[in-house]
């Protein structure tokens, strides 16, 4: 069994219609799939010329990450998204299919590390940044990365998990994004939380909600543990009170 | 402002996502790149593509005149007019 320890110093989350702590508390008590929406978070803290190319995925990442990074310099970032910029990818592929020239903006911002590149430019941040696309347990793989950065001496690590609603063409393959969302966690050294990994011989049933949203429910509720299974990996989050 | 000037300004705003800018904010002789409007190299590629698509003209990215054609709205309008007449 492998174990890591850390504190979750602060968190932020965004989904269409869910912005404040109260919104998320209400959702956590009675979680539902949100109605489809084109709503995007407010990123007016960025200059207009800088924010104009940001997709909703990037806006979601910035909206949860920016306040957590406020006043902190040399803050490493772990960006996690399983599916990434699926709307941009789909537009590029659609242009290719009809022999249209590709948009340079779409192309340059479709890569998985585009968001951390923009983050670095806009914040003047040169700390280590990583963009991960793991399977359904990307949150936990990102936590391992964050724990390694803390172990190397980082005073804090910013972790951002975000998923965009995929275009309808992908719906036969992508079934783990109930609605667009982003969760930001400011991770610091400590023992308030423990995350452990156990392997099992058979596949376990998946969590009903994406892991980051499930973790929010634990953060906001009275429970002290939550378990997330993906394939044969069983992750246990334990809060030490 | 001529119709072509206005059309090119609208194209710049739409193609480059300049959500806070209107056609009145862009001067015919205002420098587009770097100083002036403050567009960058990705904008140059995107605008070149938009002009080619809208007016059905070819732009040679390596031609030494291309940079001059993209100086401002007036030079772009002259370029489009000349290309369409050719």
Contacts between the chains, C-beta under 8 A, distances in Angstrom:
chain1	res1	chain2	res2	distance
A	48	B	18	7.8
A	48	B	19	6.6
A	48	B	20	4.3
A	49	B	38	5.9
A	52	B	16	7.2
A	52	B	17	4.1
A	52	B	18	6.4
A	52	B	19	6.0
A	53	B	17	6.2
A	53	B	42	7.9
A	101	B	49	5.7
A	101	B	52	7.5
A	101	B	53	7.5
A	103	B	46	6.4
A	103	B	49	6.7
A	104	B	42	5.7
A	104	B	45	3.9
A	104	B	46	5.4
A	104	B	49	6.8
A	105	B	42	5.8
A	105	B	46	5.2
A	108	B	42	6.1
